Amino acid sequence: MGLKQIAIHAWSWLNYKPVYSDARGMPNRRAFPESQAMWVPEEDERRLAAYKLLAAYDNNQAAEIAEVVDGPSARDRREFGDPSMFIDTLVANVLGRDQKIVVPGAEQPPGEDGAAVDGAAAAAERVQTLLRDWAKAELLPMRLQQCERKAVSLGDGVYRMAWDPAKRRPTLRVTDPGFYFPVIGEDDDGGEYPQRVHFAWELPEDPKRGLAARLRRITYELDWIRPLTVAGVDETGTRAVRALPPSTAPDDDSNEPTARVLTPGDTVEPVSGAIARQYAWNDEPSYVTCYLTDATWILGDIKGPVDVDSLPAAGATYATRSDGEVLDHLDLLIDFIPVVHVPNTVPPAEEHWGQSSLAKALQVFDELAGADTDSARASATTGLPMLAVSGVTDARQELAAGPGMVFKLGENGRLTAVDTSAALAELRNHTHDLKDRASNIARLPAVSLGTLSPSEVPSGFAMQVSLGPLDSLIGGMRLARAHKEQLLLKFVQRLYIAGQHPDWAGVTPQDAELVRGPYTPTDKAAVLEQVRGGVKDGVMSLETAVRMLADAGFPIEDAEAEIKLIESRSFTQAKELADATGSTDAVGDFLGIDINPDPEPPVVNLPAVPGQAPADPAVDPSQGSGGNT
């Protein structure tokens, strides 16, 4: 019947752009050739094209992509960085002023004897200290900044982790989501952790080194534990692969394979024959492990209908690690994929991908670029006004306006200037309206963008009310990241244990979370006064007061240490404690000093009386020295 099919998917908000959605509903091949490479799955074409288009907006290059459809005139559009400003603001807000790793139970106050309350608190404090040391060595704040910019601008961010034997710690790297291809089947839940993940990208031709155009793919896959394999070569002897050890090769006489060689520590279940492995972080044996493959194909050799998940193994060239291990289904000895995908927003049910923060406001940014272009053109006519001249007496006279220019006009000659300043003012007002519209759609109030003068805020309460949309926005964005960051810190602990780092010997992995600091402006004086009154009146504990001060931005590194410093100078409270308990031990513990008196008084030596021998301290003075008294 010729009915039009309307597709609604995770990136259909870009369908309004002709360069993104053609008559078939697919991205333009000339604008996005990378997204339609022969190895890219069809369901990923729209996603990759959307990433490129969003990156163009972030880098003021959207006009270059629009030129493919709109022609050379599209290059005249003005782009003044409004999308990039929105991205930077959101990244700063979602990160907060600071970030710190917290293990629940690690900051419990010590007991009366100064020791930890129990072993669990001591273990939590140890893991928290080790994780913070790792975060400092691995530059975690910078990695967070890199990933957040990808997630906010493109909708997705990806962390990739690996154990580095040279550094003796897990490394954390941020990967562009355009290289990330998780395998999600028709019956799989996109919100669950995938069982196989690919990272793939093309390597251009290098004539100087004699290298053809290639495709590189790194694959992480969870699969059943197999017998031990070692580095070897294929039948031709020219390609490095992994193979069974020589001792497991078939016996030529009996045509029966010998016993399988297992990885040290693995066992075979007698009933099922499956290989089991006891990981240090699990209570029960596991039957799966993670395999790593790093392979490269020559693009010209790839034939037939294949994609990134079905590339032929016959044409692959496998990479070799620095220790000689061939990365062909290399057993990493872990039961998880060390990859963490971070969506910018909470994905819809059974979906995997997040949404860019520019998505809903992208059409407004297009209108804003058009208004900026019109304003630039109108300002040219306002600065150099158009003139209408009639009745010129000398036909050879130059009709070009300039400083000190004199026009000789006849008796009925006229000189008229066309004033376009009113149009320019209207365009500027229209630009301000579009910026306000974009702020409302993106839920970024003027106070968060820094475009509101402090003198225009009637009160602190009014400012807090205006920040309501931003609070709900950042709350949802942080919710989408909370579980992913807990997963990342769990992987760090497991990689340390798998790498047998001596500092992590005997450590039990703990639940850890990344706590982000405040993002809204804070009246520090008001918070300080509130805390002072609450503690003085006895309606607020000192622990809560110190936590409020830290959240307000006061430079408090360790809450427990800060509380000890405060109590060590609280002499008035110490006097009240002494009056209430009569215990010098309690006062000494409160002040953190030893004020117990000596158990035995010192011996008193009286001066000698004139004409009398000095008294012997060992003799009772009341008995005298045996002579005349």
C-alpha positions in Angstrom: 0.0 0.0 0.0 3.0 2.3 0.0 2.8 3.0 3.7 5.9 4.8 5.2 7.8 2.9 7.8 8.8 5.0 10.8 11.7 3.5 12.7 12.1 4.4 16.4 15.4 3.3 17.9 18.1 4.4 20.2 19.4 7.0 17.6 16.2 7.9 15.8 16.4 11.4 17.3 18.9 12.1 14.5 16.4 11.2 11.8 15.6 14.9 11.2 19.0 15.4 9.6 19.1 14.4 5.9 22.8 13.5 6.1 22.0 11.0 8.8 18.8 9.3 7.5 18.4 8.9 3.8 15.4 7.5 1.9 16.2 4.0 3.3 16.6 5.3 6.8 20.4 4.7 6.8 23.3 7.1 7.3 24.8 8.8 4.2 27.6 6.7 2.7 29.7 9.7 1.7 29.4 11.3 5.1 29.9 8.2 7.2 31.9 5.7 5.2 33.5 4.2 8.3 30.2 3.1 9.7 29.3 1.1 6.6 32.5 -0.8 6.3 31.9 -4.4 5.2 32.9 -5.9 8.6 30.6 -3.6 10.6 27.3 -5.3 11.7 24.2 -3.6 10.2 22.8 -2.9 13.7 25.9 -0.9 14.6 25.9 1.4 11.5 23.5 4.0 13.0 25.4 4.0 16.3 28.8 4.6 14.7 27.4 7.4 12.4 25.8 9.0 15.4 29.1 9.0 17.3 30.8 10.7 14.4 28.1 13.4 14.1 28.1 14.1 17.8 31.9 14.4 17.8 31.6 16.9 15.0 29.2 19.1 17.0 31.7 18.9 19.9 34.5 20.1 17.7 32.6 22.8 15.7 32.7 20.7 12.6 29.0 19.9 12.0 29.0 22.2 9.0 31.6 20.0 7.3 29.3 17.0 7.5 26.3 19.0 6.4 28.2 20.0 3.3 27.9 16.5 1.9 24.1 17.0 1.5 23.6 20.8 1.6 26.5 21.8 -0.6 29.4 24.2 -0.1 27.1 26.9 1.3 26.9 24.9 4.5 30.5 25.7 5.3 29.4 29.3 5.9 27.6 28.4 9.1 28.9 29.9 12.3 29.6 27.4 15.1 30.7 29.2 18.4 31.1 26.1 20.7 27.8 26.1 22.5 27.5 22.2 22.4 31.1 21.9 23.7 30.2 24.3 26.5 27.2 22.2 27.5 29.3 19.1 27.5 32.1 20.6 29.7 29.5 21.9 32.2 27.8 18.5 32.4 31.1 16.7 32.8 32.1 19.0 35.6 28.8 18.5 37.4 28.6 14.8 37.1 32.2 14.4 38.3 31.8 16.8 41.3 34.5 18.7 42.9 36.4 15.6 43.9 36.2 11.8 43.9 37.3 9.3 46.5 37.1 5.6 46.9 35.2 4.5 50.0 34.8 0.9 51.4 31.8 0.7 53.8 32.9 0.1 57.3 36.5 1.4 56.8 35.9 4.6 58.7 34.4 3.2 61.9 35.7 4.9 65.0 38.2 2.9 67.1 37.3 1.2 70.3 38.2 2.2 73.8 41.6 0.6 73.6 42.4 2.4 70.3 42.1 -0.7 68.2 39.6 -1.4 65.5 36.1 -2.4 66.5 36.5 -5.8 64.8 38.4 -7.6 62.1 35.9 -6.7 59.4 36.6 -3.0 59.9 40.3 -3.5 59.8 40.0 -5.5 56.5 37.8 -2.8 55.0 40.3 -0.1 56.0 43.2 -2.1 54.4 41.3 -2.6 51.1 40.3 1.1 51.1 44.0 2.2 51.6 45.2 -0.2 48.8 42.6 1.0 46.4 43.3 4.6 47.0 47.0 3.9 46.4 46.1 2.2 43.1 43.9 5.2 42.1 46.8 7.6 42.8 49.3 5.5 40.8 46.9 4.9 37.9 45.8 8.5 37.6 42.1 7.6 38.2 40.8 11.2 38.2 42.2 11.8 34.8 40.8 8.5 33.5 37.4 9.4 34.9 37.6 12.8 33.1 38.4 11.0 29.8 35.6 8.5 30.1 33.0 11.1 31.3 33.6 13.3 28.3 33.0 10.3 26.0 29.9 9.3 27.8 28.3 12.8 28.0 29.0 13.7 24.4 28.5 10.4 22.7 26.3 8.6 25.1 28.7 5.8 26.0 32.1 5.3 27.6 34.3 2.2 27.9 37.0 1.2 30.3 39.4 -1.6 29.5 41.6 -3.2 32.2 44.6 -5.4 32.1 47.2 -6.7 34.5 50.6 -5.1 33.8 53.5 -7.4 35.0 56.0 -4.6 34.8 54.1 -2.1 36.8 52.7 -4.8 39.1 49.2 -3.3 39.1 46.1 -3.3 37.0 46.1 -0.7 34.3 43.0 1.3 33.4 42.5 2.8 29.9 39.6 4.6 28.2 38.5 3.4 24.8 36.4 5.2 22.2 33.0 3.5 22.1 33.2 3.5 18.3 35.7 0.6 18.7 33.4 -1.3 21.1 31.3 -4.2 19.7 29.6 -6.3 22.3 27.9 -9.5 21.1 24.2 -9.3 22.1 22.1 -12.1 20.8 18.4 -12.0 19.9 17.5 -13.8 23.2 20.0 -11.9 25.3 19.2 -9.0 27.7 21.1 -6.0 26.6 21.3 -4.8 30.2 23.2 -7.9 31.3 26.9 -8.4 31.0 27.8 -9.7 27.5 29.7 -13.0 27.2 31.8 -11.8 24.3 33.2 -8.4 23.5 35.2 -7.2 20.5 37.3 -4.1 20.0 37.9 -3.6 16.3 39.3 -0.8 14.0 41.0 -0.5 10.6 44.7 0.2 10.2 45.4 2.3 7.0 47.8 1.2 4.3 51.4 2.0 5.0 53.4 1.9 1.7 56.7 2.9 3.4 56.6 -0.3 5.5 55.0 -2.4 2.8 51.8 -3.0 4.8 48.4 -3.3 3.3 45.2 -2.0 4.8 44.3 -4.2 7.8 41.6 -4.9 10.4 42.6 -5.5 14.0 40.3 -7.1 16.5 40.8 -7.7 20.2 38.3 -10.2 21.7 37.4 -11.1 25.3 35.2 -14.1 25.7 33.8 -16.1 28.6 33.9 -19.8 27.8 34.3 -23.2 29.4 37.8 -23.9 30.8 39.9 -26.0 28.4 43.1 -28.0 28.8 46.4 -26.1 28.9 47.7 -24.7 25.7 51.2 -23.3 24.8 52.6 -21.0 22.1 53.2 -22.9 18.9 52.9 -22.6 15.1 50.4 -23.9 12.6 50.9 -26.7 10.0 52.7 -24.4 7.6 55.1 -23.3 10.3 54.6 -19.6 9.4 51.8 -18.5 11.7 52.0 -18.3 15.5 49.0 -20.1 17.2 48.2 -21.7 20.5 48.3 -25.5 20.6 48.2 -28.4 23.0 51.5 -29.3 24.7 53.5 -32.0 22.8 52.7 -34.5 25.6 49.1 -34.4 24.7 49.5 -35.1 21.0 47.8 -38.3 19.7 49.6 -41.6 20.0 50.4 -42.8 16.5 50.3 -46.4 17.5 47.0 -46.5 19.3 45.3 -43.5 17.6 44.1 -42.5 21.0 44.9 -39.1 22.6 46.9 -39.2 25.8 45.6 -37.6 29.1 44.9 -33.9 28.9 47.3 -31.5 30.6 45.5 -29.1 32.9 46.5 -25.7 34.1 48.0 -26.0 37.6 45.2 -25.9 40.1 42.4 -27.1 37.8 40.5 -30.3 38.4 38.3 -32.5 36.3 34.8 -33.3 37.5 34.6 -37.2 37.5 30.9 -37.3 36.4 30.6 -34.5 33.8 34.3 -34.4 32.7 34.2 -30.6 32.9 37.3 -28.7 34.1 36.8 -26.7 37.4 38.9 -24.0 38.8 38.8 -22.4 42.3 39.3 -18.7 42.1 40.5 -16.9 45.2 37.5 -14.5 45.2 34.8 -17.3 44.9 33.5 -19.7 47.4 32.6 -22.4 44.9 34.6 -23.7 41.9 33.9 -22.1 38.6 33.8 -23.8 35.1 34.4 -20.6 33.0 37.4 -18.4 32.2 38.1 -15.4 30.1 40.0 -15.9 26.8 41.9 -13.1 25.1 42.5 -13.0 21.3 44.4 -10.3 19.4 44.3 -10.9 15.7 44.8 -8.9 12.5 43.4 -9.5 9.0 44.3 -8.0 5.6 41.1 -6.2 4.4 41.6 -7.4 0.9 41.7 -11.0 1.9 38.3 -10.9 3.7 35.6 -12.3 1.4 32.0 -13.1 1.7 29.2 -11.9 4.0 31.2 -11.6 7.3 31.2 -9.2 10.2 33.3 -8.4 13.2 32.0 -11.5 15.0 32.4 -14.0 12.2 35.8 -13.2 10.7 37.6 -16.3 9.4 40.2 -17.7 11.7 42.2 -19.0 8.8 43.3 -15.6 7.6 44.2 -14.2 11.1 47.6 -13.2 12.2 47.8 -13.4 16.0 49.8 -11.0 18.1 52.5 -12.2 20.5 52.9 -10.8 24.0 56.2 -9.6 25.4 56.6 -12.8 27.4 56.2 -14.9 24.2 52.6 -15.9 24.8 50.5 -16.0 21.6 47.2 -14.1 22.0 45.1 -16.8 20.4 42.4 -17.7 23.0 44.9 -17.1 25.8 43.5 -18.1 29.2 43.6 -15.0 31.4 42.9 -17.1 34.6 40.0 -14.9 35.5 36.2 -15.5 35.3 35.2 -12.1 34.2 35.7 -9.8 31.1 37.9 -6.9 32.2 35.8 -4.4 30.3 33.3 -1.9 31.8 30.8 -0.1 29.6 29.5 3.2 31.1 26.2 4.5 29.7 25.5 8.2 30.0 21.9 7.7 31.0 20.0 4.8 32.5 19.3 2.6 29.5 15.7 1.5 28.7 14.7 -2.0 29.8 16.7 -4.7 28.0 18.8 -2.1 26.2 22.6 -1.7 26.3 23.4 1.8 25.1 23.1 5.2 26.8 22.0 8.5 25.2 24.1 11.6 24.6 23.3 14.7 26.7 23.1 16.7 23.4 20.4 14.4 21.9 17.2 16.3 22.8 18.7 19.8 22.2 20.5 19.1 19.0 17.8 20.8 16.8 18.1 23.8 19.0 21.8 23.9 18.4 21.2 23.8 14.7 18.8 26.8 15.0 21.4 28.6 17.1 24.1 28.1 14.5 21.7 29.5 11.9 20.9 32.5 14.1 24.6 33.2 14.7 25.2 33.0 11.0 22.4 35.5 10.3 23.7 37.8 13.1 27.2 37.8 11.6 25.8 38.8 8.2 23.6 41.5 9.7 26.4 42.9 11.8 28.4 43.4 8.5 25.6 45.6 7.1 25.3 47.5 10.3 29.0 48.2 10.6 29.2 49.1 6.9 25.8 50.5 6.1 24.3 50.2 2.6 23.9 53.5 0.8 21.5 54.7 -1.9 22.8 57.6 -4.0 21.0 59.5 -6.6 21.9 62.7 -8.6 25.6 62.2 -8.9 27.1 65.0 -11.0 30.4 63.3 -11.9 29.8 59.8 -13.4 33.5 59.0 -12.9 33.2 59.4 -9.2 34.0 56.3 -7.0 30.9 55.3 -5.2 32.6 53.6 -2.2 31.8 54.8 1.3 34.7 55.5 3.5 36.0 57.9 6.2 36.1 61.5 4.8 34.4 60.5 1.5 32.5 63.3 -0.2 29.8 62.7 -2.8 29.0 65.5 -5.2 25.3 65.5 -5.8 23.1 67.5 -8.1 20.2 69.8 -7.3 17.8 66.9 -6.6 20.5 64.4 -5.5 19.9 62.3 -2.4 22.0 60.1 -0.1 20.1 57.5 1.9 21.6 55.0 4.4 19.8 51.7 5.1 19.8 51.1 8.9 19.8 47.3 9.7 20.6 47.7 13.4 17.0 46.8 14.4 17.2 43.5 12.6 20.6 42.8 14.3 19.0 43.5 17.7 16.1 41.2 17.0 18.5 38.4 15.9 20.5 38.8 19.1 17.3 38.5 21.1 16.4 35.4 19.1 19.8 34.0 19.9 19.3 34.5 23.6 15.9 32.8 23.4 17.4 29.8 21.7 20.1 29.6 24.4 17.5 29.6 27.1 15.5 27.0 25.2 18.6 24.7 24.9 19.3 25.2 28.7 15.8 24.2 29.5 15.8 21.1 27.3 19.2 20.0 28.6 18.1 20.9 32.2 21.1 23.2 32.8 19.9 26.3 34.6 21.7 29.6 34.0 23.4 29.5 37.4 25.1 26.2 36.5 26.3 27.6 33.1 27.7 30.7 34.8 25.5 33.1 32.7 23.6 34.4 35.7 24.9 37.3 37.7 25.0 36.6 41.5 23.3 39.9 42.1 20.3 38.6 40.2 19.6 35.8 42.7 17.1 37.0 45.3 18.1 34.4 47.9 20.0 31.2 48.5 16.7 29.3 48.6 15.6 30.7 45.2 18.9 29.5 43.8 18.4 26.0 45.3 14.9 25.9 43.7 16.3 26.9 40.3 18.8 24.0 40.6 16.1 21.4 40.9 16.2 20.2 37.3 19.9 19.9 37.5 19.7 17.9 40.7 17.4 15.3 39.0 19.6 15.2 35.9 22.8 14.6 37.8 21.1 12.1 40.1 20.0 10.0 37.1 23.4 10.2 35.5 25.2 9.2 38.6 22.7 6.4 39.1 23.7 5.0 35.7 27.4 5.0 36.7 27.2 3.8 40.3 27.0 0.0 39.5 29.6 0.3 36.8 32.1 2.0 39.1 31.5 -0.7 41.8 32.2 -3.3 39.1 35.4 -1.5 38.1 36.7 -1.4 41.7 35.8 -5.1 42.1 37.8 -6.0 39.0 40.8 -4.1 40.4 40.8 -6.2 43.5 40.5 -9.4 41.6 43.3 -8.5 39.2 45.6 -7.7 42.1 44.8 -11.1 43.7 45.2 -12.9 40.3 48.5 -11.2 39.8 49.7 -12.4 43.2 50.8 -9.0 44.4 52.4 -9.3 47.9 50.5 -6.4 49.4 47.2 -8.2 48.5 48.1 -11.5 50.0 45.3 -12.8 52.2 43.0 -9.9 51.2 39.3 -10.7 50.7 37.7 -8.5 48.1 35.4 -5.9 49.6 32.4 -3.9 48.2 33.8 -0.5 47.2 32.2 2.6 45.7 33.4 5.8 44.1 31.9 8.8 46.0 31.7 12.0 44.0 31.8 15.4 45.6 29.1 18.1 45.4 28.6 20.0 42.2 26.3 22.9 43.2 27.5 26.2 44.7 27.7 26.0 48.4 27.4 28.8 51.0 30.3 27.7 53.2 29.6 30.4 55.9 26.0 29.2 56.2 27.1 25.5 56.5 29.7 26.4 59.1 27.2 28.3 61.2 24.7 25.4 60.9 27.3 22.9 62.0 28.5 25.1 64.9 24.9 25.5 66.2 24.0 21.9 65.8 27.1 20.6 67.7 26.8 23.2 70.4 23.1 22.5 71.0 23.7 18.7 71.0 21.4 17.9 68.1 24.2 16.9 65.8 27.1 14.5 66.3 30.7 15.6 65.6 30.9 12.8 62.9 27.9 14.2 61.0 29.3 17.8 61.4 32.7 16.9 59.9 31.0 15.0 57.0 28.8 18.1 56.2 31.9 20.3 56.2 33.7 17.9 53.9 30.7 17.9 51.5 30.6 21.7 51.6 34.1 21.9 50.2 36.2 22.4 53.3 39.7 20.8 52.9 39.2 17.7 55.1 41.1 14.7 53.9 40.4 12.2 56.7 37.2 12.6 58.7 38.5 10.3 61.5 41.8 12.2 61.9 39.9 15.5 61.9 37.6 14.3 64.7 40.7 13.3 66.7 42.3 16.7 66.2 39.1 18.5 67.3 38.7 16.3 70.4 42.3 16.8 71.4 41.7 20.5 71.8 38.2 20.3 73.4 39.3 21.1 77.0 35.9 22.3 78.1 34.3 19.1 77.1 37.1 17.2 78.8 36.4 19.0 82.1 32.7 18.2 81.8 33.6 14.6 81.1 35.8 14.5 84.2 33.0 16.0 86.3 30.5 13.5 85.0 32.6 10.3 85.2 35.4 11.1 87.7 37.6 9.0 85.5 41.0 10.3 84.3 41.3 7.4 82.0 38.2 8.5 80.0 39.5 12.1 79.9 42.9 10.9 78.7 41.3 8.8 75.9 39.1 11.7 74.9 42.1 14.1 74.6 44.4 11.5 73.2 47.0 12.0 76.0 48.2 10.1 79.1 47.1 12.1 82.2 47.2 9.2 84.7 49.1 10.1 87.9 52.2 8.1 88.9 51.2 5.0 90.9 53.7 5.8 93.8 54.6 9.2 95.2 58.3 10.2 95.1 60.4 10.0 98.3 60.6 13.3 100.2 64.2 14.3 101.3 64.0 17.0 104.1 67.0 19.3 104.6 69.3 18.4 107.6 68.9 20.3 111.0 72.1 22.2 112.0 74.2 20.2 114.5 72.4 17.0 113.6 73.5 14.2 111.4 71.5 13.8 108.2 68.7 11.3 108.6 69.0 7.9 106.9 66.1 7.7 104.5 65.9 4.0 105.1 65.2 4.6 108.8 61.8 5.7 110.1 62.2 9.4 111.0 59.9 9.0 114.0 62.4 6.6 115.7 65.3 9.1 115.5 68.9 8.0 115.0 69.5 6.4 118.3 71.2 9.5 120.0 69.8 12.4 121.9 66.6 13.7 120.4 
